[in-house]
Amino acid sequence: MPVDTAQSSKSPDSTAEKNNASTGTGATAASAPDKTNSKDTTNSLDKHPSTASTGSADKSGTKDPNGPPDQTSTLASKKSADRSSEKSGPVSDQEFIQNAAQGGMAEVELGKLAQEKGSSADVKQFGSKMVTDHSKADADLKAVADKKGITVPTNLDAKHRASVDRLSHLSGSAFDRAYVHAMVKDHEKDVSEFREEANSAQDPDVKNFADSTLKVIETHLSDIKSIQGKMQ
């Protein structure tokens, strides 16, 4: 039988097209995006937002100019300010008179406590010396202040009163140790302040008072350090 050329021309391409249409494959299937992969990518970005940009910023090492100040420099500045505040220049003659009056009254009050509450003969004797010497110094200071029209305090300020009150609650050897420690500390401070005033006072009367009283205070410091050495 002769072959029908019209029918044979439909194969094999027409057959392939039919198969592709029936199976849903071919060009249409190939061009469709992979929904599964697209969803996974979206979820990955949602879980790790801006990972690339953040990493780049971290690696750059660039500091935010508007961010918090460098703690090291801040602490250094604070320490420098603290050291500056600790430095004090010479006080005025009037300030010196006010401070010396407070310190002298405190020494007299503490000397009386030493005579009453101290257990050591050395402490009691030193306390008696404080009452005598500082009462005289207080009288000399008041005379200078009156001459200059300066009113000196007659009552202890809060700081000196607190020191007296603290020691007033002690007795025996506990009082001796606390009193001697306080006297060493106070007289070291007094020697420094009186020496400074003796060198820098503007008023000659104040200068003479500071110079003459300095010698007495230096003797007190030597005596109380000797007592402290015996207690160690």
N, CA, C and O of each residue as an XYZ file, in Angstrom:
928
protein
N       0.868     -1.171      0.000
C       0.000      0.000      0.000
C       0.903      1.219      0.000
O       1.916      1.214      0.700
N       0.592      2.237     -0.735
C       1.431      3.422     -0.775
C       1.335      4.226      0.512
O       0.271      4.286      1.129
N       2.436      4.843      0.921
C       2.501      5.606      2.191
C       1.910      6.974      1.981
O       2.196      7.652      0.995
N       1.030      7.393      2.984
C       0.424      8.740      2.936
C       1.433      9.748      3.461
O       1.706      9.808      4.659
N       1.988     10.548      2.538
C       3.030     11.489      2.911
C       2.516     12.575      3.815
O       3.284     13.118      4.609
N       1.230     12.920      3.727
C       0.654     13.979      4.593
C       0.616     13.544      6.022
O       0.906     14.337      6.917
N       0.260     12.277      6.271
C       0.218     11.778      7.648
C       1.597     11.627      8.222
O       1.814     11.919      9.398
N       2.549     11.171      7.410
C       3.904     10.948      7.928
C       4.603     12.241      8.261
O       5.548     12.234      9.050
N       4.168     13.374      7.681
C       4.826     14.645      7.962
C       4.509     15.179      9.334
O       5.207     16.067      9.822
N       3.487     14.669      9.964
C       3.133     15.126     11.326
C       4.016     14.522     12.397
O       4.010     15.011     13.527
N       4.747     13.521     12.107
C       5.612     12.845     13.081
C       7.044     13.207     12.789
O       7.330     13.403     11.608
N       8.007     13.325     13.729
C       7.690     13.058     15.170
C       7.405     14.322     15.942
O       7.091     14.245     17.130
N       7.501     15.522     15.300
C       7.395     16.795     16.051
C       6.024     16.997     16.623
O       5.878     17.421     17.769
N       5.005     16.695     15.827
C       3.634     16.873     16.328
C       3.351     15.976     17.488
O       2.622     16.338     18.413
N       3.926     14.808     17.439
C       3.741     13.865     18.557
C       4.377     14.399     19.813
O       3.798     14.281     20.893
N       5.567     14.992     19.702
C       6.267     15.556     20.873
C       5.493     16.697     21.462
O       5.425     16.835     22.684
N       4.883     17.553     20.590
C       4.113     18.688     21.092
C       2.926     18.222     21.879
O       2.597     18.779     22.926
N       2.262     17.163     21.356
C       1.112     16.629     22.080
C       1.515     16.092     23.429
O       0.812     16.282     24.421
N       2.644     15.424     23.465
C       3.112     14.862     24.739
C       3.447     15.956     25.734
O       3.157     15.854     26.926
N       4.058     16.993     25.221
C       4.407     18.110     26.113
C       3.183     18.793     26.656
O       3.133     19.163     27.829
N       2.182     18.962     25.795
C       0.947     19.619     26.241
C       0.229     18.806     27.260
O      -0.333     19.346     28.213
N       0.236     17.484     27.074
C      -0.492     16.619     28.005
C       0.220     16.478     29.331
O      -0.432     16.323     30.363
N       1.547     16.528     29.330
C       2.306     16.338     30.589
C       2.587     17.628     31.299
O       3.003     17.579     32.457
N       2.388     18.819     30.681
C       2.635     20.112     31.326
C       4.093     20.468     31.391
O       4.479     21.354     32.153
N       4.934     19.784     30.592
C       6.368     20.058     30.563
C       6.691     20.891     29.363
O       5.792     21.362     28.667
N       7.950     21.078     29.111
C       8.337     21.832     27.950
C       8.712     23.241     28.313
O       9.205     23.510     29.408
N       8.470     24.150     27.373
C       8.900     25.539     27.543
C       8.178     26.215     28.666
O       8.779     26.992     29.407
N       6.853     25.932     28.820
C       6.071     26.581     29.883
C       6.573     26.171     31.238
O       6.741     27.016     32.117
N       6.822     24.868     31.434
C       7.298     24.379     32.722
C       8.693     24.886     33.025
O       8.997     25.203     34.175
N       9.528     24.968     32.041
C      10.907     25.403     32.252
C      10.984     26.862     32.634
O      11.844     27.274     33.413
N      10.048     27.662     32.059
C      10.099     29.092     32.341
C       9.458     29.476     33.654
O       9.665     30.605     34.098
N       8.705     28.630     34.299
C       8.029     28.937     35.570
C       9.037     29.004     36.702
O       9.893     28.126     36.812
N       8.956     30.028     37.549
C       9.918     30.152     38.666
C       9.722     29.077     39.698
O       8.615     28.573     39.887
N      10.803     28.723     40.369
C      10.751     27.712     41.431
C      10.226     28.345     42.697
O      10.962     29.052     43.385
N       8.961     28.106     43.021
C       8.328     28.724     44.187
C       8.986     28.304     45.491
O       9.080     29.099     46.426
N       9.428     27.097     45.555
C      10.047     26.595     46.791
C      11.335     27.342     47.087
O      11.556     27.775     48.218
N      12.191     27.497     46.078
C      13.454     28.187     46.271
C      13.245     29.648     46.615
O      13.966     30.204     47.443
N      12.249     30.284     45.975
C      11.958     31.691     46.251
C      11.519     31.891     47.676
O      11.936     32.861     48.308
N      10.706     31.028     48.200
C      10.220     31.122     49.590
C      11.356     30.933     50.573
O      11.446     31.642     51.576
N      12.227     29.973     50.285
C      13.341     29.721     51.200
C      14.253     30.928     51.278
O      14.752     31.276     52.348
N      14.469     31.568     50.131
C      15.341     32.741     50.107
C      14.752     33.880     50.911
O      15.466     34.560     51.647
N      13.439     34.094     50.774
C      12.749     35.155     51.523
C      12.837     34.923     53.012
O      13.115     35.845     53.779
N      12.598     33.683     53.425
C      12.688     33.363     54.858
C      14.086     33.593     55.387
O      14.263     34.087     56.500
N      15.073     33.238     54.595
C      16.461     33.420     55.029
C      16.782     34.881     55.245
O      17.479     35.230     56.198
N      16.276     35.753     54.361
C      16.523     37.183     54.506
C      15.776     37.757     55.695
O      16.273     38.650     56.382
N      14.562     37.231     55.938
C      13.778     37.708     57.078
C      14.470     37.381     58.387
O      14.455     38.185     59.320
N      15.074     36.206     58.462
C      15.721     35.787     59.705
C      17.037     36.511     59.941
O      17.452     36.656     61.091
N      17.698     36.963     58.903
C      19.007     37.609     59.038
C      19.007     38.925     58.280
O      19.670     39.036     57.248
N      18.282     39.920     58.762
C      18.179     41.192     58.038
C      19.502     41.939     58.012
O      20.231     41.993     59.003
N      19.785     42.500     56.876
C      20.925     43.411     56.702
C      22.240     42.849     57.212
O      23.066     43.564     57.778
N      22.416     41.532     56.995
C      23.650     40.896     57.478
C      24.874     41.463     56.774
O      25.896     41.741     57.401
N      24.760     41.623     55.503
C      25.916     42.079     54.735
C      26.312     43.492     55.096
O      27.494     43.783     55.282
N      25.306     44.393     55.198
C      25.619     45.793     55.493
C      26.173     45.963     56.890
O      27.072     46.777     57.105
N      25.643     45.195     57.862
C      26.139     45.276     59.238
C      27.574     44.808     59.329
O      28.408     45.435     59.981
N      27.851     43.695     58.665
C      29.210     43.176     58.688
C      30.195     44.157     58.098
O      31.314     44.302     58.592
N      29.777     44.837     57.031
C      30.667     45.818     56.414
C      30.954     46.968     57.344
O      32.078     47.465     57.397
N      29.913     47.410     58.104
C      30.100     48.523     59.033
C      31.018     48.140     60.169
O      31.846     48.937     60.610
N      30.863     46.885     60.654
C      31.696     46.441     61.773
C      33.151     46.347     61.353
O      34.058     46.718     62.098
N      33.356     45.835     60.123
C      34.732     45.638     59.686
C      35.434     46.950     59.377
O      36.662     47.035     59.422
N      34.642     47.982     59.060
C      35.274     49.251     58.691
C      36.021     49.890     59.839
O      36.991     50.618     59.628
N      35.553     49.607     61.113
C      36.223     50.168     62.278
C      35.977     51.643     62.458
O      36.647     52.278     63.273
N      35.044     52.209     61.729
C      34.754     53.643     61.836
C      33.828     53.896     63.001
O      32.773     53.267     63.085
N      34.198     54.833     63.947
C      33.380     55.138     65.121
C      32.347     56.189     64.773
O      32.607     57.123     64.015
N      31.178     56.014     65.342
C      30.109     56.985     65.149
C      30.469     58.265     65.891
O      30.620     58.241     67.113
N      30.611     59.389     65.177
C      30.994     60.641     65.872
C      29.963     61.093     66.873
O      30.265     61.856     67.790
N      28.723     60.614     66.693
C      27.656     60.987     67.628
C      27.457     59.964     68.735
O      26.543     60.099     69.549
N      28.313     58.935     68.771
C      28.168     57.884     69.765
C      28.692     58.317     71.115
O      29.103     59.464     71.290
N      28.678     57.380     72.096
C      29.133     57.716     73.452
C      30.602     58.045     73.475
O      31.350     57.515     72.653
N      31.066     58.913     74.395
C      32.472     59.296     74.463
C      33.346     58.135     74.888
O      32.884     57.195     75.535
N      34.593     58.209     74.523
C      35.562     57.185     74.902
C      35.729     57.168     76.415
O      36.104     58.183     77.002
N      35.457     56.023     77.065
C      35.489     55.935     78.524
C      36.882     56.195     79.068
O      37.030     56.781     80.141
N      37.913     55.762     78.335
C      39.284     55.953     78.825
C      39.625     57.425     78.946
O      40.182     57.863     79.952
N      39.282     58.200     77.898
C      39.579     59.630     77.943
C      38.738     60.338     78.980
O      39.191     61.293     79.610
N      37.491     59.863     79.162
C      36.617     60.481     80.170
C      37.172     60.288     81.572
O      37.193     61.224     82.371
N      37.629     59.056     81.876
C      38.190     58.770     83.195
C      39.475     59.556     83.419
O      39.732     60.041     84.521
N      40.281     59.679     82.366
C      41.528     60.436     82.494
C      41.236     61.897     82.797
O      41.915     62.518     83.615
N      40.214     62.449     82.127
C      39.851     63.845     82.375
C      39.356     64.035     83.790
O      39.669     65.032     84.441
N      38.561     63.051     84.277
C      38.029     63.143     85.632
C      39.147     63.091     86.660
O      39.148     63.858     87.623
N      40.124     62.165     86.451
C      41.238     62.067     87.398
C      42.052     63.351     87.407
O      42.501     63.804     88.460
N      42.241     63.941     86.219
C      42.993     65.195     86.144
C      42.271     66.302     86.888
O      42.894     67.110     87.577
N      40.909     66.336     86.741
C      40.134     67.354     87.448
C      40.198     67.146     88.949
O      40.275     68.104     89.718
N      40.165     65.851     89.371
C      40.242     65.550     90.806
C      41.583     65.997     91.381
O      41.637     66.552     92.479
N      42.667     65.754     90.637
C      43.985     66.157     91.125
C      44.096     67.673     91.222
O      44.730     68.201     92.136
N      43.471     68.373     90.267
C      43.513     69.831     90.293
C      42.756     70.382     91.478
O      43.165     71.372     92.085
N      41.614     69.718     91.817
C      40.815     70.203     92.938
C      41.501     69.967     94.268
O      41.233     70.672     95.240
N      42.411     68.951     94.321
C      43.108     68.658     95.569
C      44.190     69.699     95.863
O      44.575     69.886     97.017
N      44.679     70.373     94.826
C      45.729     71.358     95.015
C      45.117     72.652     95.530
O      44.174     73.175     94.936
N      45.629     73.151     96.593
C      45.108     74.399     97.156
C      46.253     75.354     97.396
O      47.284     74.986     97.959
N      46.059     76.603     96.956
C      47.083     77.611     97.142
C      46.956     78.233     98.516
O      46.131     77.801     99.321
N      47.765     79.246     98.794
C      47.709     79.932    100.086
C      46.334     80.557    100.313
O      45.745     81.132     99.397
N      45.828     80.440    101.545
C      44.546     81.052    101.883
C      44.793     82.504    102.282
O      45.928     82.905    102.541
N      43.729     83.274    102.327
C      43.862     84.661    102.772
C      44.136     84.687    104.271
O      43.890     83.708    104.975
N      44.647     85.817    104.750
C      44.936     85.945    106.185
C      43.666     85.751    107.020
O      43.718     85.155    108.096
N      42.545     86.245    106.535
C      41.293     86.108    107.280
C      40.845     84.650    107.337
O      40.381     84.174    108.373
N      40.988     83.946    106.213
C      40.634     82.516    106.204
C      41.528     81.735    107.164
O      41.065     80.844    107.876
N      42.799     82.079    107.170
C      43.730     81.401    108.072
C      43.307     81.601    109.530
O      43.331     80.655    110.317
N      42.926     82.815    109.885
C      42.496     83.100    111.258
C      41.270     82.267    111.625
O      41.204     81.704    112.717
N      40.295     82.189    110.708
C      39.085     81.412    110.967
C      39.413     79.922    111.139
O      38.914     79.276    112.061
N      40.247     79.387    110.257
C      40.611     77.968    110.332
C      41.421     77.653    111.589
O      41.207     76.627    112.233
N      42.364     78.556    111.935
C      43.202     78.344    113.117
C      42.364     78.385    114.395
O      42.635     77.650    115.344
N      41.350     79.243    114.416
C      40.478     79.335    115.589
C      39.699     78.034    115.781
O      39.583     77.537    116.902
N      39.169     77.486    114.696
C      38.434     76.217    114.786
C      39.350     75.081    115.242
O      38.996     74.295    116.121
N      40.528     75.009    114.631
C      41.462     73.943    114.998
C      41.929     74.061    116.438
O      42.056     73.051    117.130
N      42.189     75.290    116.904
C      42.640     75.477    118.285
C      41.581     75.064    119.298
O      41.896     74.410    120.292
N      40.313     75.444    119.050
C      39.233     75.045    119.957
C      39.085     73.531    120.002
O      38.844     72.957    121.064
N      39.228     72.885    118.847
C      39.113     71.428    118.802
C      40.229     70.757    119.604
O      39.991     69.773    120.303
N      41.441     71.293    119.500
C      42.566     70.711    120.244
C      42.334     70.812    121.755
O      42.684     69.898    122.501
N      41.748     71.914    122.199
C      41.460     72.090    123.626
C      40.400     71.085    124.080
O      40.539     70.460    125.132
N      39.333     70.933    123.275
C      38.262     69.989    123.628
C      38.775     68.554    123.663
O      38.457     67.794    124.577
N      39.569     68.194    122.665
C      40.117     66.838    122.616
C      41.139     66.612    123.733
O      41.246     65.507    124.264
N      41.885     67.653    124.087
C      42.842     67.533    125.198
C      42.137     67.252    126.510
O      42.629     66.478    127.332
N      40.984     67.880    126.710
C      40.199     67.614    127.922
C      39.700     66.174    127.948
O      39.687     65.529    128.997
N      39.283     65.669    126.767
C      38.848     64.266    126.690
C      40.005     63.325    127.004
O      39.810     62.296    127.651
N      41.212     63.671    126.547
C      42.370     62.815    126.798
C      42.674     62.715    128.288
O      43.050     61.654    128.786
N      42.510     63.818    128.984
C      42.729     63.801    130.432
C      41.674     62.966    131.146
O      41.954     62.340    132.168
N      40.480     62.960    130.610
C      39.366     62.255    131.254
C      39.283     60.784    130.874
O      39.050     59.943    131.742
N      39.467     60.451    129.603
C      39.214     59.103    129.107
C      40.465     58.299    128.768
O      40.386     57.083    128.590
N      41.608     58.955    128.677
C      42.827     58.229    128.329
C      43.265     57.280    129.433
O      43.051     57.547    130.616
N      43.883     56.166    129.038
C      44.377     55.204    130.022
C      45.895     55.301    130.184
O      46.438     54.884    131.207
N      46.577     55.848    129.181
C      48.031     55.975    129.224
C      48.425     57.296    129.880
O      47.799     58.330    129.646
N      49.461     57.246    130.698
C      49.961     58.465    131.334
C      50.477     59.451    130.284
O      50.327     60.664    130.430
N      51.087     58.912    129.221
C      51.585     59.781    128.154
C      50.436     60.511    127.459
O      50.546     61.696    127.144
N      49.344     59.803    127.225
C      48.190     60.408    126.556
C      47.570     61.478    127.444
O      47.234     62.564    126.973
N      47.422     61.177    128.701
C      46.852     62.154    129.627
C      47.719     63.417    129.714
O      47.211     64.538    129.707
N      49.032     63.209    129.796
C      49.951     64.340    129.887
C      49.937     65.172    128.600
O      49.968     66.401    128.646
N      49.891     64.494    127.466
C      49.839     65.211    126.193
C      48.539     66.004    126.089
O      48.537     67.136    125.605
N      47.433     65.411    126.544
C      46.159     66.116    126.528
C      46.201     67.374    127.368
O      45.657     68.407    126.978
N      46.851     67.291    128.531
C      46.985     68.461    129.394
C      47.796     69.565    128.705
O      47.484     70.750    128.827
N      48.840     69.152    127.982
C      49.665     70.115    127.255
C      48.868     70.791    126.146
O      49.043     71.980    125.882
N      47.988     70.024    125.497
C      47.148     70.590    124.434
C      46.225     71.676    124.981
O      46.046     72.724    124.360
N      45.647     71.414    126.142
C      44.740     72.394    126.742
C      45.501     73.688    127.049
O      45.030     74.783    126.743
N      46.686     73.544    127.659
C      47.465     74.724    128.047
C      47.971     75.512    126.838
O      47.768     76.723    126.745
N      48.635     74.808    125.912
C      49.281     75.496    124.787
C      48.262     76.085    123.810
O      48.438     77.206    123.333
N      47.210     75.342    123.513
C      46.259     75.837    122.525
C      45.309     76.879    123.122
O      44.780     77.720    122.394
N      45.092     76.831    124.417
C      44.311     77.913    125.040
C      45.067     79.233    124.916
O      44.474     80.274    124.630
N      46.379     79.181    125.134
C      47.205     80.385    124.981
C      47.233     80.853    123.522
O      47.110     82.044    123.237
N      47.398     79.891    122.600
C      47.431     80.237    121.177
C      46.098     80.835    120.733
O      46.072     81.775    119.938
N      44.997     80.297    121.241
C      43.677     80.827    120.895
C      43.522     82.269    121.377
O      42.957     83.113    120.682
N      44.036     82.532    122.584
C      43.968     83.903    123.124
C      44.812     84.859    122.285
O      44.393     85.985    122.017
N      46.000     84.413    121.869
C      46.855     85.252    121.029
C      46.199     85.512    119.671
O      46.271     86.622    119.144
N      45.570     84.503    119.119
C      44.909     84.647    117.824
C      43.736     85.616    117.915
O      43.524     86.432    117.019
N      42.982     85.519    118.995
C      41.840     86.423    119.164
C      42.309     87.881    119.263
O      41.655     88.792    118.753
N      43.430     88.078    119.915
C      43.968     89.440    120.038
C      44.326     90.001    118.670
O      44.051     91.167    118.385
N      44.939     89.180    117.820
C      45.280     89.610    116.467
C      44.001     89.881    115.673
O      43.908     90.881    114.962
N      43.017     88.988    115.797
C      41.765     89.142    115.055
C      41.028     90.405    115.477
O      40.505     91.132    114.632
N      40.984     90.672    116.779
C      40.312     91.883    117.263
C      40.982     93.133    116.706
O      40.306     94.097    116.347
N      42.286     93.116    116.636
C      43.039     94.252    116.108
C      42.707     94.511    114.640
O      42.749     95.652    114.179
N      42.373     93.438    113.904
C      42.054     93.562    112.487
C      40.554     93.687    112.231
O      40.114     93.781    111.085
N      39.786     93.686    113.301
C      38.335     93.773    113.134
C      37.718     92.492    112.615
O      36.676     92.524    111.961
N      38.346     91.366    112.899
C      37.858     90.062    112.446
C      37.244     89.307    113.632
O      37.865     89.182    114.687
N      36.041     88.818    113.447
C      35.377     88.050    114.501
C      35.719     86.577    114.359
O      35.485     85.990    113.302
N      36.260     85.976    115.389
C      36.608     84.554    115.348
C      35.435     83.728    115.880
O      34.673     84.215    116.715
N      35.280     82.493    115.412
C      34.179     81.645    115.893
C      34.377     81.267    117.359
O      35.503     81.156    117.844
N      33.269     81.074    118.040
C      33.323     80.658    119.448
C      32.780     79.249    119.644
O      32.836     78.713    120.751
N      32.255     78.645    118.582
C      31.738     77.272    118.638
C      32.351     76.444    117.519
O      32.681     76.960    116.451
N      32.494     75.168    117.779
C      33.064     74.273    116.775
C      32.110     74.110    115.598
O      30.892     74.071    115.769
N      32.687     74.015    114.396
C      31.861     73.729    113.224
C      31.527     72.231    113.204
O      31.995     71.473    114.054
N      30.722     71.819    112.236
C      30.219     70.434    112.192
C      31.338     69.408    112.093
O      31.274     68.354    112.726
N      32.369     69.714    111.296
C      33.458     68.750    111.112
C      34.234     68.516    112.403
O      34.486     67.370    112.774
N      34.607     69.573    113.079
C      35.376     69.427    114.316
C      34.514     68.865    115.443
O      34.999     68.099    116.276
N      33.249     69.242    115.472
C      32.344     68.707    116.496
C      32.170     67.200    116.322
O      32.107     66.464    117.307
N      32.092     66.744    115.085
C      31.948     65.308    114.829
C      33.165     64.543    115.322
O      33.032     63.435    115.842
N      34.354     65.124    115.165
C      35.583     64.475    115.638
C      35.580     64.350    117.161
O      35.940     63.306    117.706
N      35.174     65.416    117.839
C      35.115     65.385    119.305
C      34.072     64.367    119.775
O      34.324     63.594    120.699
N      32.912     64.373    119.139
C      31.833     63.453    119.530
C      32.247     62.002    119.324
O      31.918     61.142    120.141
N      32.958     61.724    118.248
C      33.379     60.347    117.969
C      34.304     59.828    119.066
O      34.131     58.713    119.558
N      35.273     60.634    119.442
C      36.214     60.205    120.475
C      35.583     60.179    121.866
O      36.041     59.446    122.742
N      34.550     60.965    122.069
C      33.906     61.014    123.390
C      33.222     59.698    123.742
O      32.935     59.448    124.912
N      32.956     58.857    122.749
C      32.303     57.572    123.000
C      33.308     56.447    123.249
O      32.920     55.297    123.458
N      34.588     56.779    123.228
C      35.624     55.773    123.468
C      36.238     55.974    124.848
O      36.063     57.016    125.480
N      36.954     54.959    125.297
C      37.642     55.073    126.589
C      38.786     54.065    126.626
O      38.869     53.173    125.781
N      39.663     54.217    127.612
C      40.765     53.275    127.797
C      41.709     53.231    126.614
O      41.989     54.254    125.989
N      42.199     52.034    126.309
C      43.188     51.870    125.234
C      42.604     52.202    123.866
O      43.320     52.671    122.981
N      41.300     51.959    123.688
C      40.661     52.296    122.414
C      40.704     53.812    122.188
O      40.955     54.275    121.075
N      40.460     54.561    123.237
C      40.543     56.016    123.127
C      41.983     56.440    122.849
O      42.227     57.296    121.999
N      42.928     55.848    123.557
C      44.335     56.217    123.375
C      44.758     56.092    121.919
O      45.369     57.001    121.359
N      44.424     54.943    121.305
C      44.833     54.709    119.913
C      44.177     55.711    118.973
O      44.837     56.283    118.105
N      42.879     55.920    119.147
C      42.154     56.845    118.265
C      42.636     58.280    118.454
O      42.789     59.019    117.481
N      42.873     58.671    119.688
C      43.307     60.040    119.979
C      44.700     60.293    119.406
O      44.927     61.321    118.769
N      45.623     59.376    119.625
C      46.984     59.549    119.127
C      46.988     59.615    117.600
O      47.680     60.446    117.013
N      46.222     58.747    116.968
C      46.135     58.765    115.504
C      45.602     60.113    115.008
O      46.129     60.687    114.056
N      44.545     60.611    115.671
C      43.963     61.899    115.273
C      44.943     63.042    115.480
O      45.016     63.951    114.654
N      45.700     63.007    116.576
C      46.638     64.087    116.860
C      47.802     64.118    115.874
O      48.258     65.196    115.492
N      48.283     62.959    115.462
C      49.354     62.920    114.463
C      48.853     63.515    113.151
O      49.515     64.350    112.534
N      47.689     63.074    112.747
C      47.122     63.557    111.483
C      46.855     65.066    111.532
O      47.199     65.794    110.601
N      46.242     65.527    112.621
C      45.906     66.956    112.741
C      47.147     67.837    112.781
O      47.188     68.886    112.139
N      48.167     67.409    113.538
C      49.353     68.253    113.676
C      50.220     68.252    112.422
O      50.906     69.238    112.152
N      50.206     67.178    111.659
C      50.896     67.196    110.373
C      50.236     68.219    109.443
O      50.916     68.964    108.738
N      48.921     68.240    109.454
C      48.181     69.211    108.642
C      48.434     70.640    109.152
O      48.634     71.560    108.359
N      48.425     70.814    110.473
C      48.626     72.148    111.056
C      50.022     72.696    110.745
O      50.177     73.872    110.419
N      51.026     71.838    110.850
C      52.393     72.282    110.566
C      52.488     72.791    109.129
O      53.100     73.829    108.875
N      51.887     72.067    108.196
C      51.921     72.478    106.798
C      51.222     73.819    106.587
O      51.735     74.686    105.881
N      50.051     73.987    107.201
C      49.280     75.221    107.017
C      49.938     76.423    107.700
O      49.978     77.517    107.137
N      50.447     76.217    108.903
C      51.092     77.330    109.603
C      52.403     77.733    108.926
O      52.743     78.915    108.885
N      53.136     76.755    108.397
C      54.376     77.081    107.690
C      54.063     77.881    106.428
O      54.771     78.835    106.103
N      53.023     77.500    105.729
C      52.615     78.224    104.528
C      52.232     79.662    104.859
O      52.617     80.593    104.151
N      51.465     79.840    105.945
C      51.042     81.193    106.336
C      52.218     82.023    106.819
O      52.286     83.222    106.548
N      53.144     81.397    107.531
C      54.325     82.132    108.003
C      55.156     82.656    106.837
O      55.835     83.675    106.964
N      55.102     81.960    105.702
C      55.880     82.374    104.530
C      55.123     83.324    103.609
O      55.741     84.105    102.886
N      53.785     83.266    103.628
C      53.035     84.018    102.617
C      52.059     85.041    103.176
O      51.416     85.740    102.394
N      51.918     85.164    104.489
C      50.955     86.108    105.061
C      51.251     87.540    104.632
O      52.408     87.957    104.581
N      50.206     88.277    104.329
C      50.349     89.673    103.932
C      50.424     90.605    105.145
O      51.141     91.606    105.142
N      49.663     90.243    106.176
C      49.643     91.076    107.385
C      50.794     90.670    108.306
O      50.937     89.483    108.598
N      51.607     91.597    108.766
C      52.752     91.253    109.619
C      52.353     90.640    110.959
O      53.059     89.768    111.466
N      51.240     91.075    111.540
C      50.805     90.503    112.818
C      50.383     89.042    112.654
O      50.699     88.198    113.492
N      49.673     88.759    111.576
C      49.263     87.376    111.294
C      50.488     86.528    111.002
O      50.572     85.374    111.421
N      51.430     87.104    110.287
C      52.664     86.384    109.955
C      53.438     86.026    111.226
O      53.942     84.910    111.348
N      53.535     86.960    112.167
C      54.246     86.698    113.425
C      53.541     85.634    114.256
O      54.185     84.777    114.862
N      52.202     85.696    114.278
C      51.453     84.680    115.026
C      51.695     83.298    114.427
O      51.960     82.344    115.158
N      51.607     83.184    113.108
C      51.800     81.891    112.454
C      53.206     81.349    112.716
O      53.381     80.156    112.962
N      54.200     82.228    112.662
C      55.585     81.800    112.841
C      55.852     81.324    114.268
O      56.496     80.293    114.467
N      55.362     82.066    115.262
C      55.606     81.683    116.656
C      54.821     80.434    117.044
O      55.325     79.589    117.783
N      53.583     80.314    116.548
C      52.759     79.142    116.882
C      53.252     77.904    116.159
O      53.085     76.789    116.654
N      53.864     78.084    114.980
C      54.402     76.950    114.232
C      55.427     76.192    115.065
O      55.447     74.961    115.042
N      56.263     76.891    115.788
C      57.292     76.238    116.607
C      56.646     75.360    117.687
O      57.136     74.270    117.982
N      55.557     75.837    118.266
C      54.852     75.068    119.298
C      54.219     73.819    118.688
O      54.286     72.736    119.270
N      53.607     73.975    117.516
C      52.931     72.847    116.861
C      53.944     71.787    116.423
O      53.667     70.590    116.498
N      55.107     72.227    115.971
C      56.142     71.266    115.581
C      56.593     70.437    116.782
O      56.876     69.247    116.646
N      56.659     71.067    117.959
C      56.995     70.325    119.190
C      55.901     69.318    119.521
O      56.186     68.188    119.917
N      54.644     69.737    119.355
C      53.522     68.823    119.594
C      53.591     67.602    118.671
O      53.373     66.469    119.099
N      53.896     67.858    117.411
C      53.957     66.749    116.447
C      55.065     65.770    116.804
O      54.882     64.556    116.709
N      56.202     66.290    117.211
C      57.300     65.418    117.613
C      56.926     64.580    118.833
O      57.250     63.394    118.906
N      56.239     65.212    119.792
C      55.851     64.501    121.016
C      54.830     63.396    120.736
O      54.951     62.284    121.251
N      53.837     63.708    119.928
C      52.776     62.721    119.708
C      53.276     61.557    118.843
O      52.798     60.430    118.981
N      54.237     61.829    117.953
C      54.818     60.738    117.174
C      55.644     59.815    118.059
O      55.710     58.607    117.835
N      56.268     60.409    119.064
C      57.031     59.587    120.017
C      56.091     58.675    120.796
O      56.396     57.503    121.015
N      54.945     59.217    121.217
C      53.949     58.416    121.927
C      53.407     57.324    121.011
O      53.206     56.190    121.448
N      53.170     57.658    119.752
C      52.665     56.669    118.817
C      53.665     55.533    118.619
O      53.274     54.374    118.485
N      54.968     55.871    118.602
C      55.985     54.848    118.425
C      56.019     53.856    119.595
O      56.327     52.679    119.409
N      55.702     54.337    120.789
C      55.679     53.450    121.952
C      54.483     52.492    121.920
O      54.534     51.408    122.501
N      53.416     52.895    121.241
C      52.202     52.087    121.217
C      52.288     50.980    120.179
O      51.496     50.040    120.233
N      53.227     51.056    119.230
C      53.290     50.055    118.156
C      54.087     48.828    118.576
O      54.238     47.891    117.792
